Amino acid sequence: MDSKKLLEVVVKAADDKKALDIIALDVAEVSGIADYFVIMEAMNARQLDAIADNIADQAELAGVQAAGHIEGDARTGWVLIDLGDIVVSVFGHDERSHFNLEKLWSDAPLVDVSAYISE
């Protein structure tokens, strides 16, 4: 599966569980790690786990394994999902503000994912 299609799967899965402030950064030109970083936040610990689980489940249904490439949980306030070409960070609000990955990767252009998010 190409990374653009996987990006759509990830964003829709996050949106299905009501993730907040979903952004995608095109890091292909500034990092050899992945094509996209996707960052979002959850309102509480239960939602954080639900978002991360749904992303992993939907990626697996699309043929991309996340099993074994998931770090953190709701207790840590940050779950990182490594899907190869896409790295997903699901944060609690305080953790997102603290780590401020958007600033860290400010050289990477934002990707318009609004078409994948329901209104």
Phi, psi and omega per residue, in radians:
M1 nan 2.330 3.135
D2 -1.301 2.740 -3.007
S3 -1.147 -0.527 3.124
K4 -1.163 -0.727 3.111
K5 -1.190 -0.696 3.096
L6 -1.117 -0.656 3.076
L7 -1.000 -0.772 3.108
E8 -1.062 -0.773 3.125
V9 -1.034 -0.804 -3.105
V10 -1.105 -0.860 -3.085
V11 -1.139 -0.737 3.112
K12 -1.121 -0.691 3.113
A13 -1.114 -0.720 3.104
A14 -1.149 -0.773 -3.137
D15 -1.120 -0.626 3.101
D16 -1.011 -0.525 3.137
K17 -1.791 0.294 3.021
K18 1.135 0.637 3.040
A19 -1.057 2.580 -3.115
L20 -1.777 2.576 2.990
D21 0.831 0.994 3.134
I22 -1.329 2.166 3.039
I23 -2.244 2.659 3.057
A24 -2.209 2.357 3.107
L25 -1.990 2.320 3.072
D26 -1.501 1.748 -3.063
V27 -1.758 0.136 -3.072
A28 -0.990 -0.662 -3.090
E29 -1.510 -0.290 -3.078
V30 -1.968 -0.048 -3.121
S31 -2.622 2.470 3.056
G32 -1.566 0.094 -3.055
I33 -1.368 -0.775 -3.010
A34 -2.763 3.030 3.031
D35 -1.517 -0.678 -3.093
Y36 -2.373 2.512 2.883
F37 -1.921 2.294 3.091
V38 -2.032 2.248 -3.069
I39 -2.210 2.413 -3.140
M40 -2.705 3.025 3.069
E41 -2.377 2.786 3.132
A42 -2.037 2.702 -3.132
M43 -1.363 -0.425 -3.113
N44 -2.769 3.047 -3.056
A45 -1.112 -0.711 3.139
R46 -1.089 -0.745 3.131
Q47 -1.181 -0.651 3.123
L48 -1.007 -0.831 3.110
D49 -1.124 -0.707 -3.132
A50 -1.114 -0.720 3.117
I51 -1.107 -0.878 -3.114
A52 -1.058 -0.773 3.134
D53 -1.086 -0.739 -3.112
N54 -1.170 -0.684 3.098
I55 -1.074 -0.843 3.140
A56 -1.078 -0.751 -3.136
D57 -1.116 -0.809 -3.109
Q58 -1.196 -0.622 3.073
A59 -1.118 -0.733 3.127
E60 -1.109 -0.730 3.085
L61 -1.069 -0.503 3.118
A62 -1.509 0.005 3.076
G63 1.690 0.217 -3.130
V64 -2.037 2.108 -3.105
Q65 -1.481 2.278 3.031
A66 -1.905 -0.241 -3.086
A67 -0.952 2.290 -3.131
G68 1.489 -0.145 -3.139
H69 -2.073 0.595 3.122
I70 -2.106 2.235 -3.134
E71 -2.129 2.516 3.087
G72 1.484 3.064 3.084
D73 -2.828 -3.072 -3.065
A74 -1.033 -0.552 3.139
R75 -1.117 -0.552 -3.135
T76 -1.500 -0.269 3.135
G77 1.401 0.131 -3.118
W78 -2.692 2.172 3.034
V79 -2.045 2.245 3.108
L80 -1.924 2.211 -3.141
I81 -2.059 2.062 3.130
D82 -1.710 1.915 3.125
L83 -1.870 0.404 -3.138
G84 1.462 -1.628 -3.121
D85 -1.277 -0.245 -3.139
I86 -2.286 2.303 3.054
V87 -1.987 2.188 -3.066
V88 -1.950 2.313 3.029
S89 -2.066 2.125 3.055
V90 -1.938 2.063 -3.039
F91 -2.004 2.709 2.769
G92 -1.347 2.857 -3.064
H93 -1.033 -0.871 -3.088
D94 -1.110 -0.695 -3.139
E95 -1.164 -0.691 3.117
R96 -1.093 -0.764 3.116
S97 -1.110 -0.702 -3.111
H98 -1.144 -0.850 -3.065
F99 -1.406 -0.526 3.034
N100 0.784 0.963 -3.126
L101 -1.070 -0.506 3.113
E102 -1.017 -0.696 3.120
K103 -1.259 -0.705 3.136
L104 -1.024 -0.690 -3.112
W105 -1.843 0.614 -3.063
S106 -1.143 -0.302 3.084
D107 -1.296 -0.288 -3.103
A108 -1.508 2.300 3.126
P109 -1.224 2.557 3.040
L110 -1.255 2.544 3.070
V111 -1.852 2.314 3.114
D112 -1.313 1.914 3.136
V113 -1.911 0.219 -3.063
S114 -1.051 -0.510 3.135
A115 -1.182 -0.336 -3.118
Y116 -1.655 -0.084 -3.063
I117 -1.898 2.267 3.114
S118 -1.354 2.609 -3.128
E119 -1.551 nan nan
